Every structure is written in structure tokens, then in C-alpha cells.
Amino acid sequence: MAGAAFALRLAALTPAAIDQQHIPTLLRNDPRIPDRSSAYMAGGENPLPYMQEGVRFLQDAGARLIAIPCNTAHLWYDQIAASTGVPVLHIIQAVIDDLRRLGLSAGRIGLMGTAATLKLGLYQQHLEAQGYQCIVPDDDEVERYCMGSIRAVKANRLEDAYAPAAECIARLKARGADAVVLGCTELPLAVPHALRPSLGVTLTDSIDALARAAIAHYQAEELAAA
């Protein structure tokens, strides 16, 4: 669902007046890839060969840019990017660029994501290197609120996903977060756009951030070719 939502948001955020001004897009939505969190946290099957095969598929189909709408997959970003000659966007850098677009070039950033993404510091290392401070839920909060919401989305139970996500956002806000990163691509689906203003804190959405990065890259490439 997160992959389909990325394709939808890519179209929705593209400044286009007619069909022909949209971005040619290929979506490889492959549920056979082993669970990324389980691979890192519990010794599950390695998803890297599956992801590299997906990248080769897109490259052979003519892709000129690759976006991976899965945050936890970026634990293998270096290996994925090294396996192709096609540029691969980095979702965490896209989120940082989105924070700047929202007027936050520094500050305290609350993080939400999978247990593996948070435990292994995927966001923390990039945010802290660029001047941000990170506020991370404790292990119990990650399991109850982040993973509870993520699992509900993966099971197509969107009606059950909002409450735990909103509770985690409220807790991070109470600890002083200037913004909260929805750092798993299931989480933006758990927190609909229409409900976000009521939460009282700036949210950056990793699906939208990645879509904006893809649009910017495409527009720059088109301008260079003109």
C-alpha cells in the first residue's frame, strides 16, 4: 500500500496541467521481498538480493532515477546504490530537505519508524550530522505505537492505525519536538492529511518527501536537457 501511495502522491504533487506534463513512472511493487526489520533484528532472510533484483528490473526497463518508498530498506542503501548505474534517491535526505522546506533548518526532531530503523540510528546519524537533535520513542512506545500503527496499515486496517500513531506524535510533541518525522512509509497512511493540523506539531511525511525529491530531480534533468 505504501508503494501505491507513493505513486499516487508523486502524481498529486507534480505541477502539471495536462497528462503529458506528468512524470513517466514504473512501479515495482513486490511483496515477496523478505521483511526488512526481521532481517536486521531477528536474523530473518536477507532482503538485499531481492531489492537488487528489483533495481536491475527497473534499470533494464529504462528507469533514469530510482526511489525506494521503504525507510527500513535504506539500511542497505549503499549496497543497493552500488549495484546500479542509475541514481538512487535517499529517503532520509529527502526528509531533511523537506524539513528545510518547512522552515526547520535546525531544531528537535521527533522520530517515528520501525524498530530496526530507530534502533540502528538510520535517521539519527543523518539528522545529527546536519545539525538537528533527535527525540526517539522508548522501546515500549516503538512497539505499542509505531509498530502497532505500521502493522495495522500492512494488514489493511487503516481504521486501527490512527490512534497509536497519534499517541506517539503527542508524546514526542510533549517532549519538545519541533517536528515529527513519519519515518516509515506506512505511517503517512495511518495519519491522513486532513487530520494532521489537529495534532498541533509540524509533520514531515516520508512518502511526500520522497515524491518531492523525485519531482525535483526530474525537473532538473528536463531543464538540463532543454
Backbone hydrogen bonds in HBPLUS format (Angstrom, degrees):
<---DONOR---> <-ACCEPTOR-->    atom                        ^
c    i                          cat <-CA-CA->   ^        H-A-AA   ^      H-
h    n   atom  resd res      DA  || num        DHA   H-A  angle D-A-AA Bond
n    s   type  num  typ     dist DA aas  dist angle  dist       angle   num
A0005-ALA N   A0001-MET O   2.83 MM   4  6.03 154.1  1.89 147.8 155.7     1
A0006-PHE N   A0002-ALA O   2.90 MM   4  6.13 147.1  2.01 143.2 151.6     2
A0007-ALA N   A0003-GLY O   3.18 MM   4  6.51 159.6  2.22 146.8 150.8     3
A0008-LEU N   A0004-ALA O   3.03 MM   4  6.32 154.3  2.10 146.3 153.6     4
A0009-ARG N   A0005-ALA O   2.84 MM   4  6.07 164.5  1.86 153.7 157.4     5
A0010-LEU N   A0006-PHE O   2.82 MM   4  5.98 150.7  1.91 151.0 159.5     6
A0011-ALA N   A0007-ALA O   3.26 MM   4  6.49 156.4  2.32 141.8 146.3     7
A0012-ALA N   A0008-LEU O   2.91 MM   4  6.18 159.1  1.95 147.9 154.7     8
A0013-LEU N   A0009-ARG O   2.87 MM   4  5.87 151.5  1.96 148.3 153.0     9
A0016-ALA N   A0014-THR O   2.88 MM   2  5.69 116.5  2.29 116.4  99.3    10
A0021-GLN N   A0018-ILE O   3.08 MM   3  5.68 163.5  2.11 119.7 125.0    11
A0022-HIS N   A0019-ASP O   3.00 MM   3  5.67 167.4  2.02 124.2 127.0    12
A0033-ILE N   A0030-ASP O   3.49 MM   3  6.32 176.4  2.50 120.3 121.3    13
A0039-ALA N   A0035-ASP O   3.18 MM   4  6.31 149.0  2.28 139.3 147.5    14
A0040-TYR N   A0036-ARG O   3.25 MM   4  6.56 155.1  2.31 148.4 153.2    15
A0041-MET N   A0037-SER O   2.81 MM   4  5.88 167.3  1.83 161.5 165.9    16
A0042-ALA N   A0038-SER O   2.85 MM   4  5.00 150.1  1.94 129.1 136.4    17
A0044-GLY N   A0038-SER O   2.99 MM   6  5.11 163.3  2.02 121.1 118.8    18
A0050-TYR N   A0047-PRO O   3.05 MM   3  5.42 120.5  2.42 109.5 124.2    19
A0051-MET N   A0047-PRO O   3.02 MM   4  6.30 156.3  2.07 156.0 163.7    20
A0052-GLN N   A0048-LEU O   2.85 MM   4  6.06 160.2  1.89 161.5 167.0    21
A0053-GLU N   A0049-PRO O   2.97 MM   4  6.10 149.4  2.07 139.1 147.2    22
A0054-GLY N   A0050-TYR O   3.01 MM   4  6.29 149.0  2.10 141.0 149.4    23
A0055-VAL N   A0051-MET O   2.98 MM   4  6.29 151.8  2.06 146.1 153.3    24
A0056-ARG N   A0052-GLN O   2.96 MM   4  6.25 157.6  2.01 146.9 152.7    25
A0057-PHE N   A0053-GLU O   2.94 MM   4  6.19 153.9  2.01 145.9 153.2    26
A0058-LEU N   A0054-GLY O   3.06 MM   4  6.36 159.1  2.10 148.3 152.7    27
A0059-GLN N   A0055-VAL O   2.88 MM   4  6.12 160.6  1.92 152.3 158.3    28
A0060-ASP N   A0056-ARG O   2.83 MM   4  5.97 166.1  1.85 153.2 157.0    29
A0061-ALA N   A0057-PHE O   3.02 MM   4  6.18 134.1  2.24 136.9 149.3    30
A0063-ALA N   A0058-LEU O   2.99 MM   5  5.48 163.2  2.02 154.3 149.7    31
A0062-GLY N   A0059-GLN O   3.01 MM   3  5.26 159.6  2.05 107.7 114.0    32
A0066-ILE N   A0087-PRO O   2.94 MM  21  6.27 152.2  2.02 155.7 164.1    33
A0089-LEU N   A0066-ILE O   2.90 MM  23  6.28 158.2  1.95 169.9 177.1    34
A0070-CYS N   A0068-ILE O   2.76 MM   2  5.56 141.9  1.91  99.7  91.4    35
A0074-HIS N   A0071-ASN O   2.89 MM   3  5.57 153.9  1.96 118.1 126.1    36
A0075-LEU N   A0072-THR O   3.03 MM   3  5.78 167.8  2.04 122.6 124.9    37
A0076-TRP N   A0073-ALA O   3.00 MM   3  5.84 165.1  2.02 121.3 126.1    38
A0077-TYR N   A0074-HIS O   3.10 MM   3  4.40 163.1  2.13  98.9  99.1    39
A0080-ILE N   A0076-TRP O   2.99 MM   4  6.20 160.7  2.03 160.1 166.4    40
A0081-ALA N   A0077-TYR O   2.78 MM   4  5.95 176.5  1.79 167.4 167.6    41
A0082-ALA N   A0078-ASP O   2.99 MM   4  6.05 149.4  2.08 141.1 149.5    42
A0083-SER N   A0080-ILE O   3.04 MM   3  5.31 147.3  2.15 105.0 114.9    43
A0084-THR N   A0081-ALA O   3.46 MM   3  5.81 169.1  2.47 111.8 112.9    44
A0094-ALA N   A0090-HIS O   3.04 MM   4  6.33 152.4  2.12 149.3 158.0    45
A0095-VAL N   A0091-ILE O   2.98 MM   4  6.26 147.9  2.09 141.9 149.7    46
A0096-ILE N   A0092-ILE O   2.99 MM   4  6.32 156.4  2.05 148.7 154.9    47
A0097-ASP N   A0093-GLN O   2.89 MM   4  6.13 159.0  1.93 150.7 156.3    48
A0098-ASP N   A0094-ALA O   2.95 MM   4  6.19 142.6  2.09 137.8 148.6    49
A0099-LEU N   A0095-VAL O   2.86 MM   4  6.24 148.4  1.96 149.2 157.7    50
A0100-ARG N   A0096-ILE O   3.12 MM   4  6.46 155.0  2.19 146.9 152.8    51
A0101-ARG N   A0097-ASP O   2.96 MM   4  6.27 148.7  2.06 140.4 149.7    52
A0102-LEU N   A0098-ASP O   2.95 MM   4  6.21 140.7  2.11 143.2 153.6    53
A0102-LEU N   A0099-LEU O   3.14 MM   3  5.02 124.1  2.46  90.9 105.2    54
A0104-LEU N   A0099-LEU O   2.86 MM   5  5.22 162.1  1.89 149.3 144.6    55
A0103-GLY N   A0100-ARG O   2.94 MM   3  4.96 160.0  1.98 105.3 110.5    56
A0133-GLN N   A0107-GLY O   2.88 MM  26  6.05 170.5  1.89 157.3 158.0    57
A0178-ASP N   A0108-ARG O   2.72 MM  70  5.36 158.0  1.76 145.6 152.8    58
A0109-ILE N   A0133-GLN O   2.72 MM  24  6.02 171.0  1.73 160.5 161.3    59
A0135-ILE N   A0109-ILE O   2.84 MM  26  5.86 157.8  1.89 141.7 140.1    60
A0110-GLY N   A0179-ALA O   2.79 MM  69  6.11 164.0  1.81 163.9 161.6    61
A0181-VAL N   A0110-GLY O   2.78 MM  71  6.14 163.9  1.81 163.6 163.9    62
A0111-LEU N   A0135-ILE O   2.93 MM  24  6.19 152.0  2.01 171.3 169.5    63
A0112-MET N   A0181-VAL O   3.10 MM  69  5.96 133.1  2.33 152.3 162.8    64
A0183-GLY N   A0112-MET O   2.86 MM  71  5.26 128.6  2.13 130.1 139.1    65
A0118-LEU N   A0114-THR O   3.08 MM   4  6.30 166.5  2.10 157.2 159.9    66
A0119-LYS N   A0115-ALA O   2.80 MM   4  5.75 162.1  1.84 148.6 154.9    67
A0120-LEU N   A0116-ALA O   3.01 MM   4  5.82 160.7  2.05 146.8 151.2    68
A0122-LEU N   A0117-THR O   3.17 MM   5  5.48 147.5  2.28 159.6 165.6    69
A0121-GLY N   A0118-LEU O   3.22 MM   3  5.23 161.3  2.26 102.5 108.0    70
A0125-GLN N   A0121-GLY O   3.04 MM   4  5.89 176.3  2.04 152.9 152.5    71
A0127-LEU N   A0123-TYR O   2.88 MM   4  6.01 175.4  1.88 171.1 172.7    72
A0128-GLU N   A0124-GLN O   2.88 MM   4  5.78 168.1  1.90 152.6 156.7    73
A0129-ALA N   A0125-GLN O   3.27 MM   4  6.07 146.5  2.39 125.9 134.6    74
A0130-GLN N   A0127-LEU O   3.01 MM   3  5.23 141.2  2.17 101.4 113.0    75
A0132-TYR N   A0127-LEU O   3.03 MM   5  5.25 166.9  2.05 139.7 136.3    76
A0131-GLY N   A0128-GLU O   3.22 MM   3  5.16 161.3  2.26 108.7 106.9    77
A0141-GLU N   A0138-ASP O   3.03 MM   3  5.28 114.2  2.48 102.9 118.6    78
A0142-VAL N   A0138-ASP O   2.88 MM   4  6.17 159.2  1.92 160.6 167.6    79
A0143-GLU N   A0139-ASP O   3.06 MM   4  6.28 164.1  2.09 148.3 151.9    80
A0144-ARG N   A0140-ASP O   2.88 MM   4  6.03 172.6  1.89 154.2 156.6    81
A0145-TYR N   A0141-GLU O   2.82 MM   4  5.46 158.3  1.87 141.8 149.3    82
A0146-CYS N   A0141-GLU O   3.41 MM   5  6.95 154.8  2.48 143.7 150.9    83
A0147-MET N   A0142-VAL O   2.73 MM   5  6.03 173.8  1.73 174.9 177.1    84
A0149-SER N   A0145-TYR O   3.14 MM   4  5.95 154.8  2.20 129.6 135.7    85
A0150-ILE N   A0146-CYS O   2.89 MM   4  6.15 165.2  1.91 154.9 159.7    86
A0151-ARG N   A0147-MET O   2.86 MM   4  5.87 167.6  1.87 149.5 152.9    87
A0152-ALA N   A0148-GLY O   3.23 MM   4  6.32 150.3  2.32 136.0 143.7    88
A0153-VAL N   A0149-SER O   3.10 MM   4  6.44 156.2  2.16 151.3 156.9    89
A0154-LYS N   A0150-ILE O   2.99 MM   4  6.28 166.1  2.01 155.5 159.2    90
A0155-ALA N   A0151-ARG O   3.01 MM   4  6.15 137.9  2.19 140.4 151.1    91
A0157-ARG N   A0152-ALA O   2.73 MM   5  4.91 163.2  1.76 161.3 155.7    92
A0156-ASN N   A0153-VAL O   2.90 MM   3  4.99 160.3  1.94 113.4 115.7    93
A0160-ASP N   A0157-ARG O   2.97 MM   3  5.58 153.0  2.04 116.1 124.1    94
A0161-ALA N   A0158-LEU O   3.08 MM   3  5.03 155.4  2.14 102.5 110.2    95
A0166-ALA N   A0162-TYR O   2.82 MM   4  5.96 166.3  1.84 167.2 171.7    96
A0167-GLU N   A0163-ALA O   3.01 MM   4  6.17 152.7  2.08 148.7 155.9    97
A0168-CYS N   A0164-PRO O   3.13 MM   4  6.35 156.5  2.18 145.2 150.4    98
A0169-ILE N   A0165-ALA O   3.00 MM   4  6.31 160.8  2.04 152.2 157.6    99
A0170-ALA N   A0166-ALA O   2.96 MM   4  6.17 159.3  2.00 147.2 152.6   100
A0171-ARG N   A0167-GLU O   3.02 MM   4  6.27 153.9  2.09 146.5 153.3   101
A0172-LEU N   A0168-CYS O   2.97 MM   4  6.24 159.2  2.02 153.3 158.5   102
A0173-LYS N   A0169-ILE O   2.90 MM   4  6.10 158.8  1.95 151.9 158.2   103
A0174-ALA N   A0170-ALA O   2.94 MM   4  6.12 155.1  2.01 144.1 150.9   104
A0175-ARG N   A0171-ARG O   3.17 MM   4  6.44 130.7  2.43 135.8 147.7   105
A0175-ARG N   A0172-LEU O   3.14 MM   3  5.13 134.4  2.36  94.8 107.3   106
A0177-ALA N   A0172-LEU O   3.15 MM   5  5.70 156.7  2.21 143.2 142.9   107
A0176-GLY N   A0173-LYS O   2.97 MM   3  5.27 160.4  2.01 112.6 116.7   108
A0180-VAL N   A0202-THR O   2.85 MM  22  6.34 150.6  1.93 154.5 163.4   109
A0204-THR N   A0180-VAL O   3.01 MM  24  6.35 159.4  2.05 152.7 155.6   110
A0182-LEU N   A0204-THR O   2.93 MM  22  6.17 176.2  1.93 175.3 175.2   111
A0187-LEU N   A0184-CYS O   2.86 MM   3  5.50 140.1  2.02 119.4 130.0   112
A0189-LEU N   A0186-GLU O   3.04 MM   3  5.43 131.7  2.28 107.0 120.1   113
A0190-ALA N   A0186-GLU O   3.22 MM   4  6.59 132.4  2.46 140.2 153.5   114
A0190-ALA N   A0187-LEU O   2.95 MM   3  4.89 130.2  2.20  97.1 111.4   115
A0191-VAL N   A0187-LEU O   3.15 MM   4  6.42 134.5  2.36 147.7 159.3   116
A0195-LEU N   A0192-PRO O   3.03 MM   3  5.57 144.4  2.16 114.5 124.0   117
A0196-ARG N   A0193-HIS O   3.22 MM   3  5.35 151.3  2.30 105.1 113.4   118
A0199-LEU N   A0196-ARG O   2.99 MM   3  5.47 161.1  2.03 118.3 124.4   119
A0200-GLY N   A0197-PRO O   3.38 MM   3  5.93 163.8  2.41 113.4 117.5   120
A0209-ALA N   A0205-ASP O   2.81 MM   4  5.98 165.3  1.83 162.9 168.1   121
A0210-LEU N   A0206-SER O   3.17 MM   4  6.00 157.6  2.22 129.7 135.2   122
A0211-ALA N   A0207-ILE O   2.98 MM   4  6.24 157.1  2.03 148.9 156.0   123
A0212-ARG N   A0208-ASP O   2.82 MM   4  6.05 160.5  1.86 154.5 159.2   124
A0213-ALA N   A0209-ALA O   3.00 MM   4  6.24 152.4  2.08 143.6 151.2   125
A0214-ALA N   A0210-LEU O   2.97 MM   4  6.23 154.8  2.03 147.7 154.3   126
A0215-ILE N   A0211-ALA O   2.94 MM   4  6.19 158.9  1.98 151.5 157.3   127
A0216-ALA N   A0212-ARG O   2.93 MM   4  6.13 163.2  1.96 149.5 153.9   128
A0217-HIS N   A0213-ALA O   2.99 MM   4  6.18 159.2  2.04 147.2 152.6   129
A0218-TYR N   A0214-ALA O   2.96 MM   4  6.14 162.4  1.99 148.9 153.9   130
A0219-GLN N   A0215-ILE O   2.88 MM   4  6.07 164.2  1.90 154.8 159.1   131
A0220-ALA N   A0216-ALA O   2.98 MM   4  6.12 158.2  2.03 146.1 152.0   132
A0221-GLU N   A0217-HIS O   2.98 MM   4  6.18 155.1  2.04 147.6 154.5   133
A0222-GLU N   A0218-TYR O   2.89 MM   4  6.13 158.2  1.93 151.3 157.4   134
A0223-LEU N   A0219-GLN O   2.90 MM   4  6.08 155.7  1.96 147.0 153.7   135
A0224-ALA N   A0220-ALA O   2.97 MM   4  6.12 155.0  2.04 144.1 150.6   136
A0225-ALA N   A0221-GLU O   3.08 MM   4  6.25 140.6  2.24 139.6 149.8   137
A0226-ALA N   A0222-GLU O   3.12 MM   4  6.23 121.8  2.47 136.6 150.6   138
A0226-ALA N   A0223-LEU O   3.23 MM   3  5.18 143.7  2.37  95.6 105.9   139
